[in-house]
Amino acid sequence: MLLGLPLLAGLTVPRLRAVLAHEFGHYSDRDERLGAFTMRGRKAVLHTVEMFQEGSTAFHRAIGGLYVRYAHMFLRTSQSVARDRELAADRMAAEHAGRDATAATLRARPALAAAHAHYLKTYAGMGQPLGALPPVGEVYGGFRRLLAARPGERLAALSAGTRPPRPHRYDSHPPDAERIARIEQLSADGRPDGADGPAALDLLRDPDGVFVAMEAQGLPDEVARLPRMSWEDLVLARALADAEEWSRPLRVAVARVLRSTAPAGAPASADPTGVTALREESALPGLDEVLDAIDRGLLWPEVADRLPKPPQAARLTGASARNFIRPTVFDALAGLVHLHLVGNGSATPDTGWSGLPGLALPQRWETGLDDALDAAVSDTPDTAPLRSLLTGDQDDLADPADPADRADRADPAEPAVSA
């Protein structure tokens, strides 16, 4: 018997007892006498079908076709036995762990499965584009952090709106809704549903050591040798990599437009847009240069025409073209803003265990960024809201409490006052 991490990390001891009682219930004398024989037969039939499918000769295909017909008949006729076997194990679990705890465990499984899938995609694999891993023991063990930050309904929200997987027509397990209904038909036993019990991981002497051992067994050698980063450093590095990826197409397009509109042979002093500094492909414009290009009216259509787009969108013109490319420009400007805020120390990494990992921005950016970006990428672009936010950054960097800074900002015609 294998006990998966989502159950061990996400269940309480009473609910884990229901899982174990169900599994061991298959070995009790209350199971159908032919249940074990039937299950072994189903496994043997499926294995044989797979072996015939791997064969490439005409003989394999001919015999395999006949056997597949037999397999369908056997699985169909044995399905009721297999399902009765599961229901008997559920009754055993309810008897030993409690009716309500057993039903609650079945209800909790979809949320735990969705949470674990979210964790693997969003956190465990976060460093894949960077060639890095979370801290030792956190590739799998970090799932505990997500569960701790999402109690109750916040955890269930991860599976909200998702359909349960479509069962196979020969599935040996009845639908969860049917199993829960059968369990709730049993007599109440007065035992709680186990929600407030101790965590199942508390049963382990060394949970951290278990997660380290899981990495040693579960990660390929070439992956296990990747450098490790703290969660905060990993979130920051990924946020920067994403911002670079989002912003690069726009920066390249702006650079090309600026080069194409620069007077031939114009000296740097006569080049207010800084085009001369952009003649090298590696020197791409930053946020200020991109905003200057937008203010010059270059976004629609000059810059937009140079942004990558699929062939089916290449012939779009006018409003259709702008609407198609606008989200790309929006994301690119957002990436440039993130790079700017990290560069001046205003943005910090946020692991976001209760939401999504990313950057924590200053409050005025959190509340005003989307509207400012919408204005900058509108049909009549307006960069003033975005520049206003940038001006606020400059004011923050000048600390009015610093005497040296006050002196720097003092009116030169006004004599300094000394104590």
C-alpha positions as CSV (number, residue, x, y, z in Angstrom):
1,M,0.0,0.0,0.0
2,L,1.3,3.5,-0.9
3,L,0.2,6.5,1.0
4,G,0.5,9.7,-1.1
5,L,1.8,13.1,0.1
6,P,-1.5,15.0,-0.4
7,L,-3.3,12.7,2.0
8,L,-0.5,12.5,4.6
9,A,0.1,16.3,4.6
10,G,-3.5,17.4,4.2
11,L,-5.5,15.0,6.6
12,T,-5.9,14.9,10.3
13,V,-5.1,11.7,12.2
14,P,-8.9,10.7,12.5
15,R,-9.3,11.2,8.8
16,L,-6.1,9.3,8.0
17,R,-7.4,6.5,10.2
18,A,-10.5,6.3,7.8
19,V,-8.1,6.0,4.8
20,L,-6.1,3.2,6.4
21,A,-9.2,1.4,7.7
22,H,-10.7,1.4,4.1
23,E,-7.5,0.0,2.6
24,F,-7.1,-2.7,5.3
25,G,-10.8,-3.4,5.0
26,H,-10.1,-5.0,1.7
27,Y,-8.2,-7.8,3.6
28,S,-11.0,-8.4,6.1
29,D,-13.3,-11.4,6.1
30,R,-16.2,-9.0,5.5
31,D,-15.0,-8.5,1.9
32,E,-16.7,-10.6,-0.7
33,R,-15.2,-14.1,-0.8
34,L,-14.6,-13.7,-4.5
35,G,-13.6,-10.1,-4.2
36,A,-9.8,-10.6,-4.1
37,F,-10.0,-13.2,-6.9
38,T,-12.0,-10.9,-9.1
39,M,-9.7,-7.9,-8.6
40,R,-6.6,-10.1,-9.5
41,G,-8.5,-11.2,-12.6
42,R,-9.3,-7.6,-13.6
43,K,-5.6,-6.6,-13.2
44,A,-4.5,-9.7,-15.2
45,V,-6.9,-8.9,-18.0
46,L,-5.8,-5.3,-18.3
47,H,-2.1,-6.3,-18.2
48,T,-2.7,-8.9,-21.0
49,V,-4.5,-6.3,-23.2
50,E,-1.6,-3.9,-22.7
51,M,0.9,-6.6,-23.7
52,F,-1.1,-7.4,-26.9
53,Q,-1.2,-3.6,-27.7
54,E,2.6,-3.5,-27.6
55,G,2.9,-6.3,-30.1
56,S,3.5,-5.3,-33.8
57,T,3.0,-8.6,-35.6
58,A,-0.2,-9.7,-37.4
59,F,-0.6,-12.5,-34.9
60,H,-0.6,-10.1,-32.0
61,R,-3.2,-7.9,-33.6
62,A,-5.4,-10.9,-34.5
63,I,-5.3,-12.6,-31.1
64,G,-5.3,-9.2,-29.3
65,G,-8.5,-8.2,-31.0
66,L,-10.2,-11.4,-29.8
67,Y,-8.8,-11.0,-26.3
68,V,-10.0,-7.3,-26.1
69,R,-13.5,-8.5,-26.7
70,Y,-13.2,-11.0,-23.9
71,A,-11.7,-8.3,-21.7
72,H,-14.6,-6.0,-22.2
73,M,-17.0,-8.7,-21.3
74,F,-15.1,-9.7,-18.2
75,L,-14.6,-6.1,-16.9
76,R,-18.3,-5.4,-17.5
77,T,-19.5,-8.5,-15.6
78,S,-17.0,-8.1,-12.8
79,Q,-17.6,-4.4,-12.2
80,S,-20.4,-4.9,-9.7
81,V,-18.3,-7.2,-7.6
82,A,-15.4,-4.7,-7.6
83,R,-17.7,-1.8,-6.6
84,D,-19.4,-3.8,-3.9
85,R,-15.9,-4.5,-2.6
86,E,-15.2,-0.8,-2.3
87,L,-18.5,-0.1,-0.5
88,A,-17.7,-2.9,1.9
89,A,-14.3,-1.3,2.7
90,D,-16.1,2.1,3.2
91,R,-18.4,0.4,5.8
92,M,-15.3,-0.9,7.5
93,A,-13.7,2.5,7.6
94,A,-16.9,4.1,9.0
95,E,-17.0,1.4,11.8
96,H,-13.4,2.0,12.9
97,A,-12.8,5.7,12.1
98,G,-16.4,7.0,12.5
99,R,-19.1,7.7,10.0
100,D,-18.6,11.4,9.7
101,A,-14.8,11.3,9.5
102,T,-15.1,8.7,6.7
103,A,-17.5,10.8,4.7
104,A,-15.5,14.0,5.4
105,T,-12.3,12.3,4.1
106,L,-14.0,11.5,0.8
107,R,-15.2,15.1,0.5
108,A,-11.7,16.4,1.2
109,R,-10.0,14.4,-1.5
110,P,-10.8,16.7,-4.5
111,A,-9.6,19.8,-2.8
112,L,-6.4,18.1,-1.7
113,A,-5.8,16.8,-5.2
114,A,-6.4,20.2,-6.8
115,A,-4.2,21.9,-4.2
116,H,-1.4,19.5,-4.8
117,A,-1.6,19.9,-8.6
118,H,-1.5,23.7,-8.1
119,Y,1.5,23.4,-5.8
120,L,3.4,21.2,-8.3
121,K,2.8,23.6,-11.2
122,T,3.2,26.9,-9.4
123,Y,5.8,26.2,-6.7
124,A,7.7,23.0,-7.1
125,G,8.3,23.7,-10.8
126,M,8.9,27.4,-10.3
127,G,12.6,27.2,-10.8
128,Q,12.5,25.0,-13.9
129,P,13.2,27.9,-16.4
130,L,16.0,29.1,-14.1
131,G,17.7,25.7,-13.6
132,A,17.1,25.9,-9.8
133,L,15.3,24.1,-7.1
134,P,13.6,25.2,-3.8
135,P,15.5,24.5,-0.5
136,V,16.4,20.9,0.4
137,G,13.3,19.1,1.5
138,E,11.0,21.7,0.1
139,V,10.4,20.3,-3.4
140,Y,7.7,18.1,-1.8
141,G,7.7,19.5,1.7
142,G,6.7,23.0,0.6
143,F,3.2,21.6,0.1
144,R,2.7,22.0,3.9
145,R,3.2,25.8,3.6
146,L,0.4,26.0,1.0
147,L,-2.0,24.0,3.1
148,A,-1.2,26.0,6.2
149,A,-2.0,29.3,4.3
150,R,-5.2,28.0,2.9
151,P,-7.5,26.6,5.6
152,G,-11.0,25.5,5.0
153,E,-12.9,27.2,2.2
154,R,-9.7,28.9,0.8
155,L,-8.3,25.4,0.1
156,A,-11.6,24.2,-1.4
157,A,-11.5,27.3,-3.7
158,L,-8.7,25.7,-5.7
159,S,-11.1,23.0,-6.9
160,A,-14.1,25.2,-7.3
161,G,-15.5,25.2,-10.8
162,T,-13.6,22.1,-11.9
163,R,-15.4,19.0,-13.0
164,P,-14.4,15.7,-11.4
165,P,-12.5,13.5,-13.8
166,R,-14.8,11.5,-16.0
167,P,-14.8,7.9,-14.6
168,H,-13.8,5.1,-16.8
169,R,-16.7,3.0,-17.8
170,Y,-15.1,0.0,-16.1
171,D,-13.9,1.9,-13.0
172,S,-13.8,-0.4,-10.0
173,H,-14.7,2.5,-7.6
174,P,-18.3,3.9,-7.4
175,P,-18.6,7.7,-7.8
176,D,-17.6,9.6,-4.7
177,A,-21.1,11.1,-4.4
178,E,-22.6,7.6,-4.2
179,R,-20.0,6.4,-1.7
180,I,-20.7,9.4,0.6
181,A,-24.4,9.0,0.4
182,R,-24.1,5.3,1.3
183,I,-21.9,6.2,4.3
184,E,-24.3,8.9,5.5
185,Q,-27.1,6.3,5.5
186,L,-25.3,4.5,8.3
187,S,-26.4,5.1,11.9
188,A,-24.8,8.1,13.6
189,D,-22.1,7.0,16.0
190,G,-21.5,10.3,17.8
191,R,-17.9,10.6,16.7
192,P,-16.8,14.0,15.2
193,D,-15.7,14.4,11.6
194,G,-12.1,14.7,12.5
195,A,-11.5,18.2,11.3
196,D,-10.0,19.4,14.6
197,G,-7.7,16.4,15.1
198,P,-3.9,16.5,15.1
199,A,-2.2,16.6,11.8
200,A,-1.4,13.3,10.2
201,L,2.2,14.4,9.7
202,D,2.6,14.6,13.5
203,L,2.6,10.8,13.5
204,L,6.1,10.9,11.8
205,R,9.2,11.1,14.0
206,D,11.0,13.3,11.5
207,P,8.7,14.8,8.9
208,D,11.5,17.0,7.5
209,G,13.8,14.0,7.1
210,V,11.0,12.2,5.2
211,F,10.7,15.0,2.7
212,V,14.5,15.0,2.2
213,A,14.4,11.3,1.6
214,M,11.5,11.7,-0.8
215,E,13.7,14.0,-2.9
216,A,16.6,11.6,-2.8
217,Q,14.3,8.8,-4.1
218,G,12.0,10.8,-6.4
219,L,14.2,13.4,-8.2
220,P,16.4,12.3,-11.1
221,D,20.1,12.7,-10.4
222,E,20.5,15.5,-13.0
223,V,17.6,17.4,-11.3
224,A,18.8,16.8,-7.8
225,R,22.2,18.4,-8.6
226,L,20.6,21.7,-9.6
227,P,21.4,24.7,-7.3
228,R,19.1,25.4,-4.5
229,M,17.5,28.8,-3.7
230,S,15.4,30.1,-0.8
231,W,11.7,30.5,-1.6
232,E,12.1,34.3,-1.5
233,D,15.1,34.3,-3.9
234,L,13.4,31.8,-6.2
235,V,10.2,34.0,-6.4
236,L,12.3,37.1,-7.1
237,A,14.4,35.4,-9.7
238,R,11.4,33.9,-11.5
239,A,9.6,37.3,-11.4
240,L,12.6,39.0,-13.0
241,A,12.9,36.3,-15.6
242,D,9.1,36.5,-16.4
243,A,9.3,40.3,-16.6
244,E,12.3,40.1,-19.0
245,E,10.4,37.6,-21.2
246,W,7.2,39.7,-21.2
247,S,8.9,43.0,-22.0
248,R,11.5,41.9,-24.5
249,P,9.2,41.8,-27.6
250,L,8.1,45.4,-27.0
251,R,11.6,46.6,-26.3
252,V,12.9,45.0,-29.5
253,A,10.1,46.5,-31.5
254,V,10.6,50.0,-30.0
255,A,14.4,49.8,-30.7
256,R,13.8,48.9,-34.3
257,V,11.3,51.7,-34.7
258,L,13.6,54.2,-33.2
259,R,16.5,53.1,-35.4
260,S,14.3,53.3,-38.5
261,T,13.2,56.9,-37.6
262,A,16.6,58.2,-36.7
263,P,18.3,60.6,-39.2
264,A,21.1,58.8,-41.0
265,G,24.5,59.8,-39.5
266,A,22.9,62.0,-36.8
267,P,25.3,62.6,-33.9
268,A,24.3,61.5,-30.4
269,S,23.9,65.2,-29.3
270,A,21.3,65.7,-32.0
271,D,19.4,62.5,-31.1
272,P,17.0,63.4,-28.3
273,T,15.4,59.9,-28.4
274,G,18.8,58.2,-27.7
275,V,18.6,56.1,-30.9
276,T,22.4,56.2,-31.3
277,A,22.7,54.3,-28.0
278,L,20.3,51.7,-29.3
279,R,22.1,50.8,-32.5
280,E,23.5,47.7,-30.8
281,E,21.0,44.9,-30.7
282,S,21.9,44.1,-27.2
283,A,21.1,47.7,-26.0
284,L,17.4,47.7,-25.7
285,P,15.3,50.7,-24.4
286,G,14.1,50.8,-20.9
287,L,10.8,52.0,-19.5
288,D,11.5,55.7,-20.0
289,E,12.5,55.3,-23.6
290,V,9.4,53.1,-24.3
291,L,7.2,55.7,-22.8
292,D,8.9,58.5,-24.8
293,A,8.2,56.4,-28.0
294,I,4.6,56.1,-27.1
295,D,4.3,59.8,-26.5
296,R,5.8,60.4,-30.0
297,G,2.8,58.5,-31.4
298,L,4.9,55.4,-32.4
299,L,2.9,52.7,-30.7
300,W,0.0,52.5,-33.2
301,P,0.9,51.2,-35.8
302,E,4.7,51.4,-36.0
303,V,5.7,49.5,-32.9
304,A,2.6,47.2,-33.0
305,D,3.5,46.2,-36.6
306,R,6.9,45.0,-35.4
307,L,5.5,42.9,-32.5
308,P,5.4,39.1,-33.2
309,K,2.0,37.7,-34.0
310,P,0.6,34.5,-35.4
311,P,0.2,34.3,-39.2
312,Q,-3.6,34.4,-38.9
313,A,-3.4,37.8,-37.2
314,A,-0.8,39.3,-39.6
315,R,-3.5,40.7,-41.9
316,L,-5.5,42.4,-39.3
317,T,-5.7,46.2,-39.5
318,G,-7.2,49.1,-37.6
319,A,-9.1,48.5,-34.4
320,S,-8.9,44.7,-34.9
321,A,-5.1,44.8,-35.0
322,R,-4.9,47.0,-31.9
323,N,-7.3,44.9,-29.9
324,F,-5.4,41.8,-30.8
325,I,-2.0,43.1,-29.8
326,R,-3.1,45.3,-26.9
327,P,-2.7,42.5,-24.2
328,T,0.8,41.9,-25.4
329,V,1.7,45.6,-25.0
330,F,0.0,45.7,-21.6
331,D,2.0,42.7,-20.3
332,A,5.2,44.1,-21.7
333,L,4.8,47.4,-20.0
334,A,3.9,45.6,-16.8
335,G,7.1,43.7,-17.1
336,L,9.1,46.9,-17.6
337,V,7.4,48.4,-14.5
338,H,8.4,45.3,-12.5
339,L,12.0,45.5,-13.6
340,H,12.0,49.2,-12.7
341,L,10.6,48.6,-9.2
342,V,12.9,45.8,-8.4
343,G,15.8,47.9,-9.7
344,N,15.1,50.7,-7.3
345,G,14.3,48.4,-4.4
346,S,10.6,49.2,-4.3
347,A,9.3,45.7,-5.1
348,T,9.9,42.7,-2.9
349,P,9.3,39.0,-3.4
350,D,6.0,37.6,-2.2
351,T,5.8,33.8,-1.9
352,G,2.0,34.2,-2.0
353,W,1.2,30.8,-0.4
354,S,-2.5,31.9,0.0
355,G,-2.6,33.3,-3.5
356,L,0.0,33.4,-6.3
357,P,3.8,34.0,-6.0
358,G,5.1,37.2,-7.4
359,L,6.2,40.7,-6.5
360,A,4.7,42.9,-3.7
361,L,4.5,46.4,-5.1
362,P,4.1,49.7,-3.2
363,Q,0.4,50.4,-2.4
364,R,0.0,53.2,-5.0
365,W,1.3,50.9,-7.7
366,E,-1.0,48.1,-6.5
367,T,-4.0,50.3,-6.8
368,G,-3.0,52.4,-9.8
369,L,-1.0,50.2,-12.1
370,D,-3.7,48.6,-14.1
371,D,-5.5,51.9,-14.9
372,A,-2.2,53.5,-15.8
373,L,-1.3,50.7,-18.2
374,D,-4.8,50.8,-19.7
375,A,-4.3,54.5,-20.4
376,A,-0.9,53.9,-22.0
377,V,-2.1,51.2,-24.4
378,S,-5.4,52.8,-25.3
379,D,-6.3,53.9,-28.9
380,T,-5.1,57.4,-27.9
381,P,-2.2,56.5,-25.6
382,D,-1.7,58.6,-22.5
383,T,1.4,57.9,-20.4
384,A,0.7,60.6,-17.8
385,P,-0.8,58.3,-15.2
386,L,2.2,55.9,-15.5
387,R,4.7,58.8,-15.4
388,S,2.9,60.1,-12.3
389,L,3.5,56.8,-10.5
390,L,7.2,57.0,-11.6
391,T,7.5,60.5,-10.2
392,G,6.2,59.3,-6.9
393,D,9.0,56.7,-6.9
394,Q,11.6,59.5,-7.4
395,D,10.0,61.4,-4.5
396,D,10.3,58.3,-2.3
397,L,14.0,57.9,-3.2
398,A,14.6,61.4,-2.0
399,D,14.3,61.1,1.8
400,P,13.1,64.4,3.3
401,A,14.4,63.3,6.7
402,D,18.0,63.2,5.4
403,P,19.8,66.6,6.0
404,A,22.0,66.0,3.1
405,D,19.1,65.4,0.9
406,R,17.4,68.6,2.1
407,A,20.5,70.5,1.3
408,D,20.6,69.0,-2.2
409,R,16.9,70.0,-2.8
410,A,17.2,73.5,-1.3
411,D,16.7,76.6,-3.4
412,P,20.3,77.7,-4.3
413,A,19.2,81.3,-4.0
414,E,18.2,80.8,-0.4
415,P,20.9,80.8,2.2
416,A,21.3,77.6,4.2
417,V,20.4,77.9,7.9
418,S,22.8,76.4,10.4
419,A,22.3,75.8,14.0
